[in-house]
């Protein structure tokens, strides 16, 4: 028992503590503009119901053919059309980026992201706004969106000691999936609120139909998505690479479900995500506020085409 507690503490310490942490603290900050063990029980009807409002707006398939317009297919979710501005209509919250741990994590993330972007992190605006500029550069760097997802996963892996993900998969994820799910939900809560905004732990339905107590994390209003203003940034630099990092590197299934109406996002650990061609999150039209939305404008082409930077093709690469 004692050795198990020591192992857990070592894992949390490895995640939250970084050697020479002062090297990662930005010189300045900016305010963004923009029961661990429980017996399984059957999921209630309310828990089983999958959200039908993951993508905001009206359901429609545009009758005009053109790039990004998909034909009707009874086997796939219909294209959900965002009419007007996606997300909440009230003012963007003000975030406090001055807490020491948040500053350390922000600086670490920026430094690793700069290595992947191939530039000098100091060339970008300091703080969270500069981080989002780097994210947008990464999202547009590769002609293949699959390459963007792979690069984003490399950034995630670089945030951890090289030995940790594979060791965690062997020591925790495979033998103790329920405990591992709760632990990862808690660590994500502690370590990621600076990036995504206020979050809270919750219970979710897992693959076997039972309720995973404490397996979920609900991001109430995703700061990352709101600052990006783009569904493809959410898909290519967050949802896909994060799901793959946990499944392939940490040995733990994760489903992330963004809601484009209120910008909340549900993390469900120990739950396998839907196939991309069945996941509504991939079948969304461009946001009105998307910076690159104008690239779709062509004569006689409606402005509600599916986001041109989201690729629903599956890829089994490791």
C-alpha positions in Angstrom: 0.0 0.0 0.0 2.8 2.4 1.0 4.6 1.7 -2.3 1.5 2.4 -4.2 1.0 5.8 -2.5 4.6 6.7 -3.2 4.2 5.8 -6.9 1.2 8.0 -7.2 2.9 11.0 -5.5 5.9 10.5 -7.7 3.7 10.7 -10.8 1.9 13.8 -9.7 5.2 15.4 -8.7 6.7 14.6 -12.2 3.7 16.2 -13.9 3.5 19.3 -11.9 7.1 20.0 -11.0 9.7 21.0 -13.7 13.5 21.3 -13.1 14.8 24.8 -13.2 11.2 26.2 -13.2 12.3 29.8 -13.1 13.6 29.4 -16.6 10.0 28.9 -17.8 8.4 31.9 -16.1 7.6 34.6 -18.7 9.1 38.0 -18.1 5.6 39.5 -18.4 2.0 38.3 -18.5 -1.0 39.5 -20.3 -4.7 39.2 -19.7 -6.4 37.3 -22.5 -8.5 39.4 -24.7 -10.4 37.2 -25.8 -14.8 8.4 -3.1 -11.6 7.4 -5.5 -12.8 3.8 -5.2 -16.5 3.2 -5.9 -18.3 0.1 -7.1 -19.6 0.4 -10.7 -23.3 0.9 -11.2 -25.4 1.0 -14.3 -25.7 4.3 -16.0 -29.0 6.1 -15.8 -31.1 7.1 -18.8 -30.0 10.7 -18.4 -26.4 9.7 -18.3 -26.8 7.5 -21.4 -28.2 10.2 -23.5 -25.5 11.7 -25.8 -25.7 15.4 -26.3 -27.5 16.4 -29.5 -26.2 20.0 -29.2 -22.5 19.4 -29.5 -22.5 21.7 -32.6 -24.5 24.8 -32.4 -27.0 26.2 -34.9 -29.5 24.7 -37.2 -29.3 21.3 -38.9 -29.0 21.7 -42.6 -27.4 20.4 -45.8 -26.8 23.1 -48.3 -28.4 22.2 -51.7 -25.7 24.0 -53.6 -22.8 21.7 -54.6 -19.3 23.0 -53.8 -16.1 22.5 -51.8 -16.8 21.5 -48.3 -20.5 20.7 -48.9 -21.3 17.1 -48.1 -24.1 15.0 -49.6 -26.8 13.6 -47.4 -25.8 10.3 -45.8 -28.1 8.5 -43.4 -25.1 6.7 -41.8 -23.5 10.0 -40.7 -24.5 12.9 -38.5 -26.0 15.7 -40.6 -23.9 18.8 -41.1 -24.6 21.3 -38.4 -24.5 24.9 -39.6 -23.3 27.7 -37.4 -25.2 30.8 -38.5 -23.5 33.9 -37.2 -21.0 33.9 -34.4 -20.3 30.7 -32.6 -20.0 30.4 -28.8 -21.3 32.5 -26.0 -22.7 36.0 -26.7 -21.6 37.6 -23.5 -18.2 39.3 -23.0 -15.1 37.2 -22.8 -14.1 36.5 -19.2 -11.0 38.1 -17.7 -8.4 35.6 -16.6 -5.7 35.9 -13.9 -2.4 34.6 -15.3 -0.3 35.8 -12.4 -0.4 32.6 -10.2 3.1 31.1 -10.0 2.2 27.6 -11.1 0.2 28.9 -14.1 3.1 31.1 -15.1 5.5 28.2 -14.9 3.2 26.0 -17.0 2.5 28.7 -19.5 6.3 29.4 -20.0 7.0 25.6 -20.4 4.2 25.2 -22.9 5.5 28.2 -24.9 9.0 27.0 -25.0 8.0 23.5 -26.2 5.7 25.0 -28.8 8.4 27.3 -30.1 10.6 24.3 -30.7 7.9 22.7 -32.9 7.0 25.9 -34.7 10.6 26.4 -35.6 11.0 29.9 -34.4 12.0 32.0 -31.5 9.3 32.2 -28.8 10.4 35.7 -27.9 9.4 36.9 -31.3 5.8 36.4 -30.3 3.8 38.6 -27.9 4.4 37.5 -24.3 1.8 35.7 -22.2 -1.3 33.8 -23.3 -2.0 36.0 -26.4 1.4 35.1 -27.8 0.8 31.5 -27.1 -2.3 31.6 -29.2 -0.4 33.2 -32.0 2.0 30.3 -31.9 -0.8 27.8 -31.9 -2.3 29.5 -35.0 1.1 29.3 -36.8 1.3 25.6 -36.0 -2.2 25.0 -37.3 -1.3 26.6 -40.6 2.3 25.3 -40.9 1.7 22.0 -42.6 -0.3 21.3 -45.8 -1.6 18.1 -44.2 -3.8 18.5 -41.2 -2.6 15.0 -40.0 0.9 16.5 -39.8 -0.4 19.3 -37.6 -2.0 16.8 -35.3 1.2 14.8 -35.1 3.2 17.9 -34.3 0.7 18.9 -31.5 1.0 15.4 -30.0 4.8 15.8 -30.0 4.4 19.0 -28.0 2.2 17.2 -25.5 4.8 14.4 -25.1 7.6 16.9 -24.6 5.9 18.4 -21.6 6.5 15.1 -19.7 9.7 13.2 -18.7 10.4 10.8 -21.6 10.0 7.8 -19.4 6.7 8.8 -17.8 3.9 8.1 -20.4 5.0 4.5 -21.2 5.6 3.7 -17.5 2.3 5.1 -16.5 0.6 2.9 -19.2 2.2 -0.2 -17.8 2.0 0.6 -14.1 -1.4 2.3 -13.9 -3.6 2.5 -17.0 -3.7 -1.2 -17.9 -4.0 -2.7 -14.4 -6.0 0.1 -12.8 -8.0 1.9 -15.4 -10.6 3.4 -13.0 -7.9 4.8 -10.7 -5.9 6.0 -13.6 -8.9 7.8 -15.0 -9.6 9.6 -11.8 -6.0 10.5 -11.3 -5.7 12.0 -14.9 -8.9 13.9 -14.5 -7.6 15.4 -11.3 -4.2 16.2 -12.7 -5.8 17.8 -15.8 -8.0 19.9 -13.4 -4.9 21.1 -11.5 -2.5 21.7 -14.4 -4.7 22.9 -17.2 -7.1 25.5 -16.0 -4.7 28.3 -17.0 -5.1 27.0 -20.6 -8.8 26.1 -20.8 -10.4 28.1 -18.0 -12.5 27.0 -15.0 -13.2 23.3 -14.9 -14.8 20.8 -12.5 -14.7 17.0 -12.0 -17.8 15.0 -12.9 -19.1 11.5 -13.5 -19.5 10.1 -17.1 -20.6 7.0 -18.8 -17.7 4.8 -19.9 -17.4 2.1 -22.6 -19.1 -0.7 -20.6 -22.2 1.4 -19.9 -21.4 1.9 -16.2 -20.8 5.3 -14.6 -17.2 6.2 -14.2 -17.2 8.2 -10.9 -14.8 11.1 -11.2 -13.7 10.0 -14.7 -14.8 13.2 -16.3 -13.7 16.8 -16.4 -16.0 19.5 -17.6 -14.4 22.7 -19.0 -17.1 25.2 -18.4 -16.0 27.7 -21.1 -12.9 26.8 -23.0 -10.5 29.8 -23.1 -8.4 28.1 -25.7 -11.3 27.6 -28.2 -12.7 31.1 -27.6 -9.3 32.7 -28.1 -8.7 30.8 -31.3 -12.1 31.5 -32.8 -11.6 28.4 -35.1 -13.0 24.9 -35.0 -9.9 23.5 -36.8 -7.6 24.8 -34.1 -9.7 22.9 -31.6 -9.6 19.7 -33.7 -6.0 19.8 -35.0 -4.1 21.1 -32.0 -6.2 20.0 -29.1 -8.9 17.3 -29.4 -7.2 14.9 -31.8 -3.7 15.1 -30.5 -4.8 14.9 -26.9 -7.0 11.9 -27.4 -4.2 10.2 -29.3 -1.6 11.1 -26.6 -3.6 9.5 -23.9 -4.6 6.4 -26.0 -1.2 5.7 -27.6 1.2 7.1 -25.1 -0.5 6.9 -21.7 -2.5 3.8 -22.5 -5.8 5.3 -21.4 -8.8 6.0 -23.7 -10.1 9.6 -23.7 -13.0 11.2 -25.5 -13.2 15.0 -25.7 -16.5 16.5 -26.7 -16.5 20.2 -27.4 -19.7 22.2 -27.5 -19.6 24.9 -30.1 -22.7 26.7 -28.7 -21.3 27.5 -25.2 -17.6 26.5 -25.7 -17.7 24.0 -22.9 -15.8 20.7 -23.4 -16.3 17.4 -21.7 -13.2 15.2 -21.0 -14.2 11.6 -20.5 -11.4 9.3 -19.4 -11.6 5.5 -20.0 -14.1 6.2 -22.8 -13.3 5.5 -26.5 -14.0 8.4 -28.8 -16.3 8.1 -31.8 -15.0 7.5 -35.2 -14.3 10.8 -36.9 -16.9 10.4 -39.6 -19.5 9.8 -36.9 -18.4 12.6 -34.5 -20.3 15.8 -34.9 -17.3 17.8 -33.7 -15.6 17.1 -37.1 -18.6 18.1 -39.1 -19.0 21.8 -38.3 -19.2 24.8 -40.6 -16.7 27.6 -40.3 -17.3 30.0 -37.4 -18.3 33.5 -38.3 -15.4 34.8 -36.3 -12.8 32.3 -37.8 -9.8 34.3 -39.0 -9.3 32.1 -42.1 -13.0 31.8 -43.0 -12.6 34.2 -45.9 -10.5 31.6 -47.7 -13.6 29.7 -48.5 -15.4 32.5 -50.3 -15.8 31.7 -54.0 -18.4 32.8 -56.5 -21.8 31.1 -55.9 -20.4 29.2 -53.0 -22.4 29.4 -49.7 -20.6 30.6 -46.6 -21.8 27.6 -44.6 -19.4 25.0 -46.0 -17.8 22.5 -43.6 -14.6 23.9 -42.1 -11.9 23.5 -44.8 -9.2 22.8 -42.3 -10.8 19.8 -40.6 -10.1 16.4 -42.1 -12.3 13.5 -41.1 -10.1 10.8 -42.6 -8.9 8.3 -40.0 -5.2 7.7 -39.5 -3.8 4.7 -37.6 -0.2 5.9 -37.4 1.4 5.6 -34.0 
